[in-house]
């Protein structure tokens, strides 16, 4: 099956927001290919290294919050 990597990246970016700590950092426990693509798209700092977390860019932090709400948020009733 061919996978839509843009949709995967959107889901990973949204889920990274769940692990947000220290205002701009998130635990980097996702697929390395997806993390590399998010870095290439300018949403996170380079994920390669010994740190167990990665830093969001300003745009990445905004987009991760937006996607978390869009993909997984409950509709207002």
Protein Blocks (a to p, Z undefined) as FASTA:
>chain_A
ZZdfklmmmmmmmmmmmmggehiaccdfbcfklmmmmmmnopaccfbdjbfbdcddfklm
mmmmmmmmmmmpccdZZ
